[in-house]
């Protein structure tokens, strides 16, 4: 099929993700992929563009829209739309839609699972139940008044209620995590390079703090940092020393952000109460990773093989949904997730 519609696709993500998105696009779309374009570069490309896809972030202001006379639709991949000038878009007659990103939502769900597993000491508790050891005493058939609550005499098995959760590196995953924890009675702190508007903080129940305050006050520190030279091994002995005694680290950010040897030491000596990681410095995980021995010894450590975003049969096919609203617009069907309609 001849490419008929010019699409500008802005993203902060790397080449691997870009290529999957391009492979998923309908043949009718002529896509130009721009990674973190400056406003001037973006406006130049928008001069003859029919559609704009903005993946997760990137300000779209009145001046940008004025430079796009042919623009028919703005599509934000993700749910954070505070940096799109809705008034200017409405004045220009350009509809704006957001699009929920399934892998992002799955990662947020995985993070909740990680925190719950650590709070309940899941690995240790499961190992005790599976051992069915006689050391815990005589077993009796249970009824209304006969049961042996906490028969293994565990301590500090609690939950997330009234706990402080600090999110480091706040983007779409952080937003979806915050939404899932609303109503759980948690205090949500966050830190990122560019603070969110107060309206977004209020909607998500967030409090912005600096990184040192985040480390010192979090019962659960959530790492969502991407990899840059500046984040390489950022979570190290110095950070773990700053954290609260007994706090836990959960991570679905870049694996190389964490000094895994330092983390293992902090868990083993009791400084930290546990750790749950889905990503690692070396992938697939190497057998000499010091966290493996701790998990096998039933420390409060949960390791998963980089599956938080889901394990779909065909990543390209899954991403075809990202273009649904553009196809809907071209074919005259109703738009989904339209903002301010």
BALOBA-1460 file (C-alpha; in Angstrom, 3 decimals):
// residues 341
<rec num="1" residu="x" x="0.000" y="0.000" z="0.000"/>
<rec num="2" residu="x" x="1.261" y="3.479" z="-0.864"/>
<rec num="3" residu="x" x="2.238" y="5.592" z="2.132"/>
<rec num="4" residu="x" x="-0.323" y="8.394" z="2.197"/>
<rec num="5" residu="x" x="-0.057" y="10.098" z="5.579"/>
<rec num="6" residu="x" x="2.977" y="11.758" z="7.118"/>
<rec num="7" residu="x" x="3.449" y="10.933" z="10.799"/>
<rec num="8" residu="x" x="5.977" y="12.445" z="13.193"/>
<rec num="9" residu="x" x="6.748" y="10.041" z="16.035"/>
<rec num="10" residu="x" x="8.678" y="11.517" z="18.981"/>
<rec num="11" residu="x" x="10.114" y="9.266" z="21.654"/>
<rec num="12" residu="x" x="12.644" y="9.090" z="24.476"/>
<rec num="13" residu="x" x="13.179" y="5.377" z="23.935"/>
<rec num="14" residu="x" x="16.132" y="3.649" z="22.270"/>
<rec num="15" residu="x" x="16.567" y="2.160" z="18.817"/>
<rec num="16" residu="x" x="15.329" y="-1.321" z="19.748"/>
<rec num="17" residu="x" x="11.934" y="-0.002" z="20.849"/>
<rec num="18" residu="x" x="11.781" y="2.352" z="17.874"/>
<rec num="19" residu="x" x="12.271" y="-0.480" z="15.394"/>
<rec num="20" residu="x" x="9.472" y="-2.537" z="16.948"/>
<rec num="21" residu="x" x="7.128" y="0.455" z="16.713"/>
<rec num="22" residu="x" x="8.035" y="1.054" z="13.073"/>
<rec num="23" residu="x" x="7.491" y="-2.611" z="12.221"/>
<rec num="24" residu="x" x="4.028" y="-2.427" z="13.789"/>
<rec num="25" residu="x" x="2.879" y="0.639" z="11.853"/>
<rec num="26" residu="x" x="0.276" y="0.357" z="9.074"/>
<rec num="27" residu="x" x="1.729" y="0.599" z="5.576"/>
<rec num="28" residu="x" x="-0.269" y="3.748" z="4.829"/>
<rec num="29" residu="x" x="1.784" y="5.754" z="7.345"/>
<rec num="30" residu="x" x="5.028" y="7.466" z="6.371"/>
<rec num="31" residu="x" x="6.718" y="7.735" z="9.784"/>
<rec num="32" residu="x" x="9.627" y="9.922" z="10.780"/>
<rec num="33" residu="x" x="11.026" y="8.849" z="14.158"/>
<rec num="34" residu="x" x="12.614" y="11.585" z="16.282"/>
<rec num="35" residu="x" x="14.329" y="10.855" z="19.576"/>
<rec num="36" residu="x" x="14.145" y="13.770" z="22.009"/>
<rec num="37" residu="x" x="13.911" y="16.441" z="19.288"/>
<rec num="38" residu="x" x="14.449" y="20.074" z="20.212"/>
<rec num="39" residu="x" x="11.353" y="22.288" z="19.814"/>
<rec num="40" residu="x" x="12.860" y="23.857" z="16.711"/>
<rec num="41" residu="x" x="13.562" y="20.490" z="15.069"/>
<rec num="42" residu="x" x="10.101" y="19.210" z="15.926"/>
<rec num="43" residu="x" x="8.411" y="22.285" z="14.464"/>
<rec num="44" residu="x" x="10.361" y="21.939" z="11.231"/>
<rec num="45" residu="x" x="9.213" y="18.338" z="10.814"/>
<rec num="46" residu="x" x="5.608" y="19.201" z="11.682"/>
<rec num="47" residu="x" x="5.301" y="21.722" z="8.831"/>
<rec num="48" residu="x" x="3.696" y="19.141" z="6.521"/>
<rec num="49" residu="x" x="2.737" y="16.414" z="9.030"/>
<rec num="50" residu="x" x="-0.724" y="14.867" z="9.197"/>
<rec num="51" residu="x" x="-0.354" y="13.163" z="12.591"/>
<rec num="52" residu="x" x="1.831" y="13.508" z="15.668"/>
<rec num="53" residu="x" x="2.581" y="10.584" z="17.959"/>
<rec num="54" residu="x" x="4.273" y="11.550" z="21.215"/>
<rec num="55" residu="x" x="5.559" y="8.578" z="23.159"/>
<rec num="56" residu="x" x="5.209" y="9.177" z="26.896"/>
<rec num="57" residu="x" x="6.523" y="12.736" z="27.110"/>
<rec num="58" residu="x" x="7.472" y="15.924" z="25.303"/>
<rec num="59" residu="x" x="5.902" y="19.390" z="25.497"/>
<rec num="60" residu="x" x="3.438" y="20.248" z="22.747"/>
<rec num="61" residu="x" x="2.683" y="23.947" z="23.102"/>
<rec num="62" residu="x" x="0.833" y="26.606" z="21.113"/>
<rec num="63" residu="x" x="3.923" y="27.575" z="19.120"/>
<rec num="64" residu="x" x="4.460" y="23.958" z="18.118"/>
<rec num="65" residu="x" x="0.857" y="23.591" z="17.003"/>
<rec num="66" residu="x" x="1.064" y="26.852" z="15.024"/>
<rec num="67" residu="x" x="3.914" y="25.270" z="13.062"/>
<rec num="68" residu="x" x="1.721" y="22.309" z="12.076"/>
<rec num="69" residu="x" x="-1.047" y="23.632" z="9.776"/>
<rec num="70" residu="x" x="-1.966" y="20.188" z="8.409"/>
<rec num="71" residu="x" x="-2.040" y="18.361" z="11.744"/>
<rec num="72" residu="x" x="-5.171" y="16.236" z="12.170"/>
<rec num="73" residu="x" x="-4.567" y="14.424" z="15.480"/>
<rec num="74" residu="x" x="-2.185" y="14.342" z="18.452"/>
<rec num="75" residu="x" x="-1.708" y="10.909" z="19.985"/>
<rec num="76" residu="x" x="0.094" y="10.546" z="23.319"/>
<rec num="77" residu="x" x="1.289" y="7.009" z="23.984"/>
<rec num="78" residu="x" x="0.811" y="6.858" z="27.730"/>
<rec num="79" residu="x" x="-1.467" y="8.600" z="30.193"/>
<rec num="80" residu="x" x="0.449" y="11.738" z="31.222"/>
<rec num="81" residu="x" x="-0.826" y="14.614" z="29.098"/>
<rec num="82" residu="x" x="-0.042" y="17.645" z="31.281"/>
<rec num="83" residu="x" x="2.568" y="18.910" z="28.801"/>
<rec num="84" residu="x" x="0.094" y="19.199" z="25.907"/>
<rec num="85" residu="x" x="-1.536" y="22.634" z="25.522"/>
<rec num="86" residu="x" x="-5.152" y="21.520" z="25.323"/>
<rec num="87" residu="x" x="-6.507" y="25.046" z="24.854"/>
<rec num="88" residu="x" x="-4.260" y="25.627" z="21.847"/>
<rec num="89" residu="x" x="-5.202" y="22.228" z="20.403"/>
<rec num="90" residu="x" x="-8.911" y="22.957" z="20.785"/>
<rec num="91" residu="x" x="-8.497" y="26.374" z="19.193"/>
<rec num="92" residu="x" x="-6.722" y="24.747" z="16.263"/>
<rec num="93" residu="x" x="-9.414" y="22.064" z="16.022"/>
<rec num="94" residu="x" x="-6.927" y="19.255" z="16.621"/>
<rec num="95" residu="x" x="-8.253" y="16.330" z="18.695"/>
<rec num="96" residu="x" x="-5.937" y="14.942" z="21.376"/>
<rec num="97" residu="x" x="-6.000" y="11.358" z="22.622"/>
<rec num="98" residu="x" x="-3.956" y="9.375" z="25.064"/>
<rec num="99" residu="x" x="-3.365" y="5.645" z="24.671"/>
<rec num="100" residu="x" x="-2.838" y="3.220" z="27.579"/>
<rec num="101" residu="x" x="0.402" y="1.280" z="27.118"/>
<rec num="102" residu="x" x="-0.121" y="-2.356" z="28.090"/>
<rec num="103" residu="x" x="3.518" y="-3.179" z="28.982"/>
<rec num="104" residu="x" x="3.681" y="-0.097" z="31.218"/>
<rec num="105" residu="x" x="0.568" y="-1.193" z="33.087"/>
<rec num="106" residu="x" x="1.967" y="-4.702" z="33.488"/>
<rec num="107" residu="x" x="5.181" y="-3.340" z="34.988"/>
<rec num="108" residu="x" x="3.180" y="-1.284" z="37.495"/>
<rec num="109" residu="x" x="1.268" y="-4.427" z="38.476"/>
<rec num="110" residu="x" x="4.542" y="-6.323" z="38.807"/>
<rec num="111" residu="x" x="5.898" y="-3.661" z="41.154"/>
<rec num="112" residu="x" x="2.870" y="-4.031" z="43.416"/>
<rec num="113" residu="x" x="3.463" y="-7.786" z="43.423"/>
<rec num="114" residu="x" x="7.134" y="-7.267" z="44.295"/>
<rec num="115" residu="x" x="6.311" y="-5.038" z="47.246"/>
<rec num="116" residu="x" x="3.598" y="-7.346" z="48.538"/>
<rec num="117" residu="x" x="5.898" y="-10.358" z="48.228"/>
<rec num="118" residu="x" x="8.590" y="-8.614" z="50.255"/>
<rec num="119" residu="x" x="6.146" y="-7.301" z="52.837"/>
<rec num="120" residu="x" x="4.847" y="-10.850" z="53.410"/>
<rec num="121" residu="x" x="8.338" y="-12.418" z="53.219"/>
<rec num="122" residu="x" x="6.925" y="-14.654" z="50.516"/>
<rec num="123" residu="x" x="9.991" y="-16.770" z="49.700"/>
<rec num="124" residu="x" x="10.718" y="-17.593" z="53.339"/>
<rec num="125" residu="x" x="7.055" y="-18.178" z="54.167"/>
<rec num="126" residu="x" x="6.495" y="-20.444" z="51.180"/>
<rec num="127" residu="x" x="9.613" y="-22.475" z="51.973"/>
<rec num="128" residu="x" x="8.354" y="-23.042" z="55.525"/>
<rec num="129" residu="x" x="4.931" y="-24.157" z="54.312"/>
<rec num="130" residu="x" x="6.380" y="-26.489" z="51.681"/>
<rec num="131" residu="x" x="8.762" y="-28.077" z="54.185"/>
<rec num="132" residu="x" x="5.811" y="-29.098" z="56.417"/>
<rec num="133" residu="x" x="8.285" y="-29.685" z="59.234"/>
<rec num="134" residu="x" x="7.339" y="-31.353" z="62.502"/>
<rec num="135" residu="x" x="9.452" y="-28.801" z="64.357"/>
<rec num="136" residu="x" x="6.438" y="-26.507" z="64.613"/>
<rec num="137" residu="x" x="4.463" y="-28.895" z="66.777"/>
<rec num="138" residu="x" x="1.481" y="-31.223" z="66.543"/>
<rec num="139" residu="x" x="-0.945" y="-30.668" z="63.702"/>
<rec num="140" residu="x" x="-4.693" y="-30.525" z="64.409"/>
<rec num="141" residu="x" x="-7.634" y="-30.385" z="62.037"/>
<rec num="142" residu="x" x="-8.932" y="-26.825" z="61.899"/>
<rec num="143" residu="x" x="-12.414" y="-25.570" z="62.612"/>
<rec num="144" residu="x" x="-13.930" y="-22.305" z="63.812"/>
<rec num="145" residu="x" x="-11.928" y="-22.273" z="67.040"/>
<rec num="146" residu="x" x="-9.070" y="-24.621" z="66.230"/>
<rec num="147" residu="x" x="-6.280" y="-23.182" z="64.152"/>
<rec num="148" residu="x" x="-2.614" y="-22.316" z="64.589"/>
<rec num="149" residu="x" x="-2.198" y="-18.751" z="63.409"/>
<rec num="150" residu="x" x="1.440" y="-17.969" z="62.592"/>
<rec num="151" residu="x" x="2.538" y="-21.427" z="63.646"/>
<rec num="152" residu="x" x="6.066" y="-20.791" z="62.379"/>
<rec num="153" residu="x" x="6.339" y="-17.691" z="64.581"/>
<rec num="154" residu="x" x="7.338" y="-15.275" z="61.848"/>
<rec num="155" residu="x" x="7.969" y="-11.636" z="62.749"/>
<rec num="156" residu="x" x="7.492" y="-8.388" z="60.819"/>
<rec num="157" residu="x" x="5.125" y="-9.856" z="58.254"/>
<rec num="158" residu="x" x="2.964" y="-6.896" z="57.443"/>
<rec num="159" residu="x" x="1.801" y="-5.155" z="54.278"/>
<rec num="160" residu="x" x="1.779" y="-1.828" z="52.434"/>
<rec num="161" residu="x" x="-0.847" y="0.021" z="54.475"/>
<rec num="162" residu="x" x="0.632" y="3.125" z="56.118"/>
<rec num="163" residu="x" x="3.971" y="2.500" z="54.458"/>
<rec num="164" residu="x" x="5.972" y="5.126" z="52.581"/>
<rec num="165" residu="x" x="6.759" y="4.243" z="49.003"/>
<rec num="166" residu="x" x="9.390" y="6.286" z="47.200"/>
<rec num="167" residu="x" x="9.474" y="6.216" z="43.412"/>
<rec num="168" residu="x" x="12.808" y="7.072" z="41.805"/>
<rec num="169" residu="x" x="12.589" y="7.997" z="38.142"/>
<rec num="170" residu="x" x="8.962" y="8.921" z="37.627"/>
<rec num="171" residu="x" x="7.341" y="8.499" z="34.223"/>
<rec num="172" residu="x" x="4.456" y="6.514" z="32.819"/>
<rec num="173" residu="x" x="5.224" y="3.441" z="34.943"/>
<rec num="174" residu="x" x="5.385" y="5.574" z="38.062"/>
<rec num="175" residu="x" x="2.031" y="7.138" z="37.208"/>
<rec num="176" residu="x" x="0.380" y="3.757" z="36.710"/>
<rec num="177" residu="x" x="1.911" y="2.512" z="39.975"/>
<rec num="178" residu="x" x="0.607" y="5.557" z="41.846"/>
<rec num="179" residu="x" x="-2.886" y="4.987" z="40.438"/>
<rec num="180" residu="x" x="-2.854" y="1.379" z="41.589"/>
<rec num="181" residu="x" x="-1.821" y="2.352" z="45.104"/>
<rec num="182" residu="x" x="-4.454" y="5.048" z="45.524"/>
<rec num="183" residu="x" x="-6.763" y="3.981" z="48.325"/>
<rec num="184" residu="x" x="-4.170" y="1.659" z="49.861"/>
<rec num="185" residu="x" x="-3.294" y="4.097" z="52.640"/>
<rec num="186" residu="x" x="0.293" y="4.578" z="51.452"/>
<rec num="187" residu="x" x="2.378" y="7.742" z="51.441"/>
<rec num="188" residu="x" x="3.765" y="8.228" z="47.929"/>
<rec num="189" residu="x" x="6.988" y="10.171" z="47.436"/>
<rec num="190" residu="x" x="8.762" y="10.641" z="44.135"/>
<rec num="191" residu="x" x="11.877" y="12.146" z="42.630"/>
<rec num="192" residu="x" x="12.702" y="12.899" z="39.001"/>
<rec num="193" residu="x" x="14.790" y="15.386" z="37.067"/>
<rec num="194" residu="x" x="11.811" y="17.503" z="36.024"/>
<rec num="195" residu="x" x="9.177" y="17.925" z="38.701"/>
<rec num="196" residu="x" x="5.569" y="17.315" z="37.676"/>
<rec num="197" residu="x" x="2.990" y="20.114" z="37.839"/>
<rec num="198" residu="x" x="1.215" y="20.424" z="41.171"/>
<rec num="199" residu="x" x="-2.069" y="19.443" z="39.519"/>
<rec num="200" residu="x" x="-0.599" y="16.096" z="38.444"/>
<rec num="201" residu="x" x="0.922" y="15.529" z="41.886"/>
<rec num="202" residu="x" x="-2.454" y="16.178" z="43.483"/>
<rec num="203" residu="x" x="-4.294" y="13.871" z="41.078"/>
<rec num="204" residu="x" x="-1.850" y="11.023" z="41.731"/>
<rec num="205" residu="x" x="-1.446" y="11.652" z="45.460"/>
<rec num="206" residu="x" x="2.288" y="12.386" z="45.171"/>
<rec num="207" residu="x" x="4.771" y="14.444" z="47.163"/>
<rec num="208" residu="x" x="7.959" y="15.602" z="45.465"/>
<rec num="209" residu="x" x="11.210" y="15.290" z="47.439"/>
<rec num="210" residu="x" x="14.909" y="15.377" z="46.661"/>
<rec num="211" residu="x" x="16.745" y="12.092" z="46.254"/>
<rec num="212" residu="x" x="18.337" y="12.138" z="49.712"/>
<rec num="213" residu="x" x="14.942" y="12.614" z="51.350"/>
<rec num="214" residu="x" x="13.529" y="9.829" z="49.212"/>
<rec num="215" residu="x" x="16.230" y="7.401" z="50.318"/>
<rec num="216" residu="x" x="15.923" y="8.319" z="53.978"/>
<rec num="217" residu="x" x="12.134" y="8.118" z="54.237"/>
<rec num="218" residu="x" x="11.039" y="5.249" z="51.985"/>
<rec num="219" residu="x" x="9.968" y="1.910" z="53.404"/>
<rec num="220" residu="x" x="9.975" y="0.676" z="49.801"/>
<rec num="221" residu="x" x="12.288" y="2.338" z="47.304"/>
<rec num="222" residu="x" x="11.070" y="1.754" z="43.744"/>
<rec num="223" residu="x" x="13.768" y="2.056" z="41.078"/>
<rec num="224" residu="x" x="12.423" y="3.052" z="37.674"/>
<rec num="225" residu="x" x="15.525" y="4.850" z="36.416"/>
<rec num="226" residu="x" x="16.628" y="4.301" z="32.819"/>
<rec num="227" residu="x" x="20.280" y="3.733" z="32.033"/>
<rec num="228" residu="x" x="22.488" y="6.730" z="31.381"/>
<rec num="229" residu="x" x="26.140" y="7.292" z="32.195"/>
<rec num="230" residu="x" x="24.915" y="9.378" z="35.127"/>
<rec num="231" residu="x" x="22.807" y="6.515" z="36.542"/>
<rec num="232" residu="x" x="25.382" y="3.736" z="36.158"/>
<rec num="233" residu="x" x="25.659" y="2.022" z="39.585"/>
<rec num="234" residu="x" x="23.790" y="4.959" z="41.118"/>
<rec num="235" residu="x" x="22.160" y="2.752" z="43.753"/>
<rec num="236" residu="x" x="25.214" y="1.660" z="45.671"/>
<rec num="237" residu="x" x="26.566" y="1.289" z="49.197"/>
<rec num="238" residu="x" x="26.300" y="5.016" z="49.849"/>
<rec num="239" residu="x" x="22.599" y="5.028" z="48.959"/>
<rec num="240" residu="x" x="21.823" y="1.834" z="50.871"/>
<rec num="241" residu="x" x="23.497" y="3.360" z="53.939"/>
<rec num="242" residu="x" x="21.168" y="6.370" z="53.648"/>
<rec num="243" residu="x" x="18.057" y="4.186" z="53.522"/>
<rec num="244" residu="x" x="15.934" y="3.349" z="56.549"/>
<rec num="245" residu="x" x="16.921" y="0.257" z="58.477"/>
<rec num="246" residu="x" x="14.760" y="-2.595" z="57.220"/>
<rec num="247" residu="x" x="13.632" y="-0.789" z="54.070"/>
<rec num="248" residu="x" x="13.242" y="-2.745" z="50.827"/>
<rec num="249" residu="x" x="14.349" y="-2.067" z="47.261"/>
<rec num="250" residu="x" x="12.207" y="-3.068" z="44.301"/>
<rec num="251" residu="x" x="13.360" y="-2.500" z="40.753"/>
<rec num="252" residu="x" x="11.990" y="-2.622" z="37.233"/>
<rec num="253" residu="x" x="14.334" y="0.088" z="35.994"/>
<rec num="254" residu="x" x="17.625" y="-0.520" z="34.267"/>
<rec num="255" residu="x" x="19.619" y="-3.333" z="35.833"/>
<rec num="256" residu="x" x="22.944" y="-1.508" z="35.633"/>
<rec num="257" residu="x" x="21.622" y="1.269" z="37.858"/>
<rec num="258" residu="x" x="22.088" y="-1.064" z="40.868"/>
<rec num="259" residu="x" x="25.332" y="-2.267" z="42.416"/>
<rec num="260" residu="x" x="24.109" y="-5.815" z="43.007"/>
<rec num="261" residu="x" x="27.053" y="-6.804" z="45.201"/>
<rec num="262" residu="x" x="26.418" y="-3.848" z="47.491"/>
<rec num="263" residu="x" x="22.711" y="-4.651" z="47.532"/>
<rec num="264" residu="x" x="23.354" y="-8.280" z="48.463"/>
<rec num="265" residu="x" x="25.602" y="-7.158" z="51.297"/>
<rec num="266" residu="x" x="22.973" y="-4.722" z="52.585"/>
<rec num="267" residu="x" x="20.317" y="-7.446" z="52.611"/>
<rec num="268" residu="x" x="22.572" y="-10.094" z="54.094"/>
<rec num="269" residu="x" x="23.745" y="-7.910" z="56.976"/>
<rec num="270" residu="x" x="20.197" y="-6.798" z="57.750"/>
<rec num="271" residu="x" x="20.545" y="-3.143" z="56.771"/>
<rec num="272" residu="x" x="17.826" y="-3.670" z="54.155"/>
<rec num="273" residu="x" x="14.802" y="-5.849" z="54.760"/>
<rec num="274" residu="x" x="14.668" y="-7.266" z="51.259"/>
<rec num="275" residu="x" x="14.998" y="-6.736" z="47.526"/>
<rec num="276" residu="x" x="12.972" y="-7.660" z="44.448"/>
<rec num="277" residu="x" x="14.524" y="-7.238" z="40.997"/>
<rec num="278" residu="x" x="13.237" y="-7.957" z="37.513"/>
<rec num="279" residu="x" x="16.281" y="-6.559" z="35.690"/>
<rec num="280" residu="x" x="19.987" y="-7.177" z="36.182"/>
<rec num="281" residu="x" x="23.393" y="-5.787" z="35.285"/>
<rec num="282" residu="x" x="24.039" y="-8.860" z="33.125"/>
<rec num="283" residu="x" x="21.157" y="-10.492" z="31.252"/>
<rec num="284" residu="x" x="20.370" y="-13.323" z="31.153"/>
<rec num="285" residu="x" x="21.330" y="-13.318" z="34.819"/>
<rec num="286" residu="x" x="24.742" y="-14.853" z="35.497"/>
<rec num="287" residu="x" x="25.100" y="-17.700" z="38.010"/>
<rec num="288" residu="x" x="27.592" y="-15.668" z="40.038"/>
<rec num="289" residu="x" x="25.057" y="-12.919" z="40.765"/>
<rec num="290" residu="x" x="25.290" y="-12.554" z="44.566"/>
<rec num="291" residu="x" x="21.532" y="-12.142" z="44.933"/>
<rec num="292" residu="x" x="20.890" y="-15.694" z="43.704"/>
<rec num="293" residu="x" x="22.599" y="-17.281" z="46.708"/>
<rec num="294" residu="x" x="20.525" y="-15.098" z="49.050"/>
<rec num="295" residu="x" x="17.280" y="-16.068" z="47.341"/>
<rec num="296" residu="x" x="18.223" y="-19.739" z="47.484"/>
<rec num="297" residu="x" x="18.948" y="-19.363" z="51.207"/>
<rec num="298" residu="x" x="15.432" y="-17.942" z="51.654"/>
<rec num="299" residu="x" x="16.474" y="-14.387" z="52.366"/>
<rec num="300" residu="x" x="13.758" y="-11.868" z="51.535"/>
<rec num="301" residu="x" x="14.864" y="-11.660" z="47.907"/>
<rec num="302" residu="x" x="12.653" y="-12.127" z="44.841"/>
<rec num="303" residu="x" x="14.234" y="-12.366" z="41.388"/>
<rec num="304" residu="x" x="12.265" y="-12.578" z="38.134"/>
<rec num="305" residu="x" x="13.690" y="-12.972" z="34.585"/>
<rec num="306" residu="x" x="12.882" y="-9.539" z="33.091"/>
<rec num="307" residu="x" x="9.211" y="-10.311" z="32.487"/>
<rec num="308" residu="x" x="7.483" y="-7.426" z="34.290"/>
<rec num="309" residu="x" x="6.266" y="-5.914" z="31.011"/>
<rec num="310" residu="x" x="4.741" y="-9.235" z="29.995"/>
<rec num="311" residu="x" x="5.844" y="-12.103" z="27.803"/>
<rec num="312" residu="x" x="3.775" y="-11.721" z="24.654"/>
<rec num="313" residu="x" x="4.155" y="-13.999" z="21.662"/>
<rec num="314" residu="x" x="4.654" y="-11.139" z="19.205"/>
<rec num="315" residu="x" x="5.792" y="-7.701" z="20.467"/>
<rec num="316" residu="x" x="5.290" y="-6.168" z="17.022"/>
<rec num="317" residu="x" x="1.693" y="-7.341" z="16.866"/>
<rec num="318" residu="x" x="1.034" y="-5.933" z="20.331"/>
<rec num="319" residu="x" x="2.279" y="-2.518" z="19.263"/>
<rec num="320" residu="x" x="-0.088" y="-2.353" z="16.297"/>
<rec num="321" residu="x" x="-2.718" y="-1.161" z="18.782"/>
<rec num="322" residu="x" x="-0.674" y="2.016" z="19.311"/>
<rec num="323" residu="x" x="-1.784" y="3.201" z="15.874"/>
<rec num="324" residu="x" x="-5.482" y="2.392" z="16.339"/>
<rec num="325" residu="x" x="-6.671" y="5.979" z="16.744"/>
<rec num="326" residu="x" x="-4.839" y="7.180" z="13.658"/>
<rec num="327" residu="x" x="-6.501" y="4.421" z="11.659"/>
<rec num="328" residu="x" x="-9.817" y="5.300" z="13.308"/>
<rec num="329" residu="x" x="-9.404" y="8.933" z="12.268"/>
<rec num="330" residu="x" x="-8.468" y="8.053" z="8.705"/>
<rec num="331" residu="x" x="-11.433" y="5.708" z="8.370"/>
<rec num="332" residu="x" x="-13.907" y="8.022" z="10.090"/>
<rec num="333" residu="x" x="-14.488" y="5.897" z="13.185"/>
<rec num="334" residu="x" x="-14.817" y="7.273" z="16.745"/>
<rec num="335" residu="x" x="-11.616" y="8.077" z="18.568"/>
<rec num="336" residu="x" x="-10.777" y="6.263" z="21.774"/>
<rec num="337" residu="x" x="-9.440" y="7.928" z="24.958"/>
<rec num="338" residu="x" x="-10.024" y="11.409" z="23.577"/>
<rec num="339" residu="x" x="-9.249" y="14.229" z="26.014"/>
<rec num="340" residu="x" x="-11.535" y="17.196" z="26.533"/>
<rec num="341" residu="x" x="-14.211" y="15.987" z="24.171"/>
